[in-house]
Amino acid sequence: MNRYQLPTSTAVVHEWLVSRAGSEKVVEQLLAVCPQADVFSLVEFLEPEAIALIPPGTRVQTSFIQTLPWARRHFRQYLPLMPLAIEQFDLSAYDLVISSNHAVAKGVLTRPHQLHVSYVHTPIRYAWDLQQQYLQQAGLTSGAKSALTRLILHYLRLWDLAAAHRVDCFVANSRYVARRIWKTYRRPATVIYPPVAIDRFRWQQPRDNFYLTVSRCVPYKRVDLTIEAFNRLGLPLVVIGDGPALASLQKTAQQNITFLRNPPDAVVSDYMERCRGFVFPAEEDFGITVVEAQAAGAPVIAYGKGGCAETVIDGKTGLLFRQQTVDHLVQAVQYFDEHRSQFEAEIIRNQAETFSEARFQREITAYLQQKWLKFQQGDELE
């Protein structure tokens, strides 16, 4: 084998395969780079419209959680078992192991002759920096269940820190996540932005008179902030998404706000291509929908922390507001509405193209080749 090529015996490890979201699209592109790789996932419950992310003939091995009662709908409830489950995969036959990690995937057990590269979407947010928010949202701030949950999260942090030492090299999906990896694990990480399907979007469509947000309806996404802001503004807003907070958001929204629950991808693309502006108030690790909106030529109004600060050019492809409050979002939308002619669709589209799938494949291939060569030569990897 050419020393600059990747080994053919490669394993790709992911937490769970249940949808075609951002982290699964990374898996899809990793399999394009390593077409002979086998896939390991705690569970695999892909719906027919998402099954295409796994190439035909690819071997997918799942854990014992796949067969546990109610796993299809409630596999996340088995979080306390996931560290044990991920450690049961036998990866001894592979030279290269790539884990796609947002929870426990990096905890697989490897041997000295194996190179383990972990692409990190985020350290486990609900176990580290978002623990208090997670407990409040779940109504677990006091009582016996709260104590048990805190104990589980304490154990998970200890295991997660130990699992980080099993990784040879870290890759982060943004500079923001690289800083969090350093804060959590004291390990450096190379930034390779995730792939975005830029060509799926048209960017020269006429703009309609509505704003758009696309998001899971969970508290940290701060869709509530967007709802309250547009209640004040009275401007048309379309909210696309689903989640446990959807019903309460619908109750607080006024008549200028429309909700679409889980429409097809083609409908989402159409709304992105026609919206006046795309609103994103969350502090996100990367924020793939923000890049998708720019691929559709839509200016973005986003909170200026996290991944959005790396993907939106303030004043050219969108506006970044500095405090995560209703007042600051209202002011940003009002300013944008008065100056929207300064945002050119072609410039916005060009920014999105720097996050393309082809770019990801080039960068991850070069990175893996470089690390594999150093590993073979016995050089330092970090």
Long-range contacts (C-beta under 8 A, 24 or more apart in sequence): 3-372, 3-373, 3-376, 4-369, 4-373, 5-369, 6-33, 6-34, 6-96, 6-365, 6-368, 6-369, 6-372, 7-94, 7-95, 7-96, 7-372, 8-36, 9-93, 9-94, 9-95, 9-96, 10-34, 10-36, 10-37, 10-38, 10-94, 10-95, 10-96, 10-97, 10-98, 11-37, 11-38, 11-39, 11-40, 11-91, 11-94, 11-96, 11-97, 11-98, 12-37, 12-38, 12-39, 12-40, 12-98, 12-99, 12-100, 13-39, 13-40, 13-41, 13-86, 13-89, 13-91, 13-97, 13-98, 13-99, 13-100, 13-105, 13-108, 14-39, 14-40, 14-41, 14-99, 14-100, 14-105, 15-41, 15-42, 15-82, 15-86, 15-100, 15-101, 15-102, 15-103, 15-104, 15-105, 16-41, 16-42, 16-43, 16-44, 16-45, 16-75, 17-41, 17-43, 17-44, 17-45, 17-46, 17-53, 17-54, 17-60, 18-43, 18-44, 18-45, 18-46, 18-75, 19-46, 19-47, 19-50, 20-46, 20-49, 20-50, 20-52, 20-53, 22-121, 22-194, 22-286, 22-288, 23-100, 23-102, 23-121, 23-194, 24-50, 24-53, 25-53, 25-194, 25-195, 25-197, 25-288, 26-100, 26-119, 26-121, 26-173, 26-194, 26-195, 26-360, 27-53, 27-100, 28-53, 28-54, 28-195, 29-195, 29-357, 29-360, 29-361, 29-364, 30-98, 30-100, 30-119, 30-364, 31-55, 31-58, 32-361, 33-361, 33-364, 33-365, 33-368, 34-96, 34-98, 37-98, 38-94, 40-89, 40-91, 40-108, 42-66, 42-75, 42-82, 42-85, 42-86, 42-104, 43-71, 43-72, 43-75, 45-71, 45-72, 45-75, 61-89, 63-88, 63-89, 64-88, 79-103, 79-152, 79-156, 80-152, 80-155, 80-156, 83-107, 83-156, 83-159, 83-163, 96-368, 96-372, 98-368, 99-167, 104-160, 104-163, 106-163, 106-164, 106-166, 106-167, 107-159, 107-160, 107-163, 107-166, 108-166, 109-166, 110-166, 115-168, 115-169, 115-371, 115-372, 115-375, 116-166, 116-167, 116-168, 116-169, 117-167, 117-168, 117-169, 117-170, 117-171, 117-367, 117-368, 117-371, 118-167, 118-169, 118-170, 118-171, 119-171, 119-173, 119-192, 119-364, 120-170, 120-171, 120-172, 120-173, 120-177, 120-181, 120-189, 121-173, 121-177, 121-194, 121-285, 121-286, 122-173, 122-177, 122-180, 122-285, 123-160, 123-177, 123-180, 123-181, 123-184, 123-185, 124-156, 124-157, 124-160, 125-220, 126-153, 127-153, 127-156, 127-157, 127-160, 128-157, 128-160, 128-180, 128-184, 129-180, 130-220, 133-219, 133-220, 137-219, 160-184, 161-185, 168-371, 168-375, 168-381, 169-371, 169-381, 169-382, 171-364, 171-367, 173-285, 173-286, 173-307, 174-285, 174-286, 174-306, 174-307, 174-310, 175-310, 176-285, 176-286, 176-305, 176-306, 176-307, 176-309, 176-310, 177-285, 177-286, 177-307, 180-285, 187-382, 188-382, 190-367, 192-360, 192-363, 192-364, 192-367, 193-286, 193-310, 193-311, 193-355, 193-359, 193-360, 194-286, 194-288, 194-355, 194-360, 195-355, 195-356, 195-357, 195-359, 195-360, 195-361, 196-288, 196-291, 196-292, 196-295, 196-352, 196-355, 196-356, 196-357, 197-292, 197-295, 197-357, 198-295, 198-352, 198-353, 198-355, 198-356, 198-357, 199-356, 200-265, 200-269, 200-292, 200-295, 201-269, 201-272, 201-273, 201-292, 201-295, 201-296, 201-297, 201-352, 202-269, 202-273, 202-296, 202-297, 203-273, 203-295, 203-296, 203-297, 203-345, 203-346, 203-348, 203-349, 204-297, 204-345, 205-273, 205-274, 205-296, 205-297, 206-274, 207-274, 207-275, 207-276, 207-298, 208-274, 208-275, 208-276, 209-236, 209-276, 210-235, 210-236, 210-237, 210-238, 210-274, 210-275, 210-276, 211-235, 211-236, 211-237, 211-238, 211-275, 211-276, 211-277, 211-278, 211-279, 211-301, 211-333, 212-237, 212-238, 212-240, 212-271, 212-272, 212-275, 212-277, 212-278, 212-279, 212-293, 212-298, 213-237, 213-238, 213-239, 213-240, 213-241, 213-278, 213-279, 213-280, 214-240, 214-241, 214-268, 214-271, 214-272, 214-278, 214-289, 214-292, 214-293, 215-239, 215-240, 215-241, 215-280, 215-282, 215-289, 216-241, 216-242, 216-243, 217-241, 217-242, 217-243, 217-244, 217-245, 217-246, 217-249, 218-243, 218-244, 218-245, 219-245, 220-282, 220-283, 221-281, 221-282, 221-284, 222-281, 222-282, 222-303, 222-324, 223-249, 223-281, 224-249, 224-252, 225-281, 225-324, 225-325, 225-326, 225-329, 226-279, 226-281, 226-329, 227-252, 227-253, 227-257, 228-252, 228-326, 229-326, 229-329, 229-330, 229-333, 230-254, 230-256, 230-257, 230-333, 231-256, 231-257, 232-326, 232-330, 233-330, 233-333, 233-334, 235-333, 235-337, 237-279, 238-271, 238-275, 240-268, 240-271, 269-296, 272-296, 272-298, 273-297, 273-298, 276-340, 277-301, 277-318, 277-333, 277-336, 277-340, 278-318, 279-329, 279-333, 280-308, 281-324, 281-329, 282-306, 283-324, 284-308, 286-311, 287-311, 291-352, 291-355, 292-352, 294-318, 294-348, 294-349, 294-351, 294-352, 295-349, 295-352, 295-353, 297-345, 297-346, 297-348, 297-349, 298-348, 299-336, 299-340, 299-343, 299-348, 301-329, 301-332, 301-333, 301-336, 311-351, 311-355, 312-351, 313-351, 315-342, 316-343, 316-347, 316-348, 316-351, 317-343, 317-347, 317-348, 317-351, 318-343, 318-348
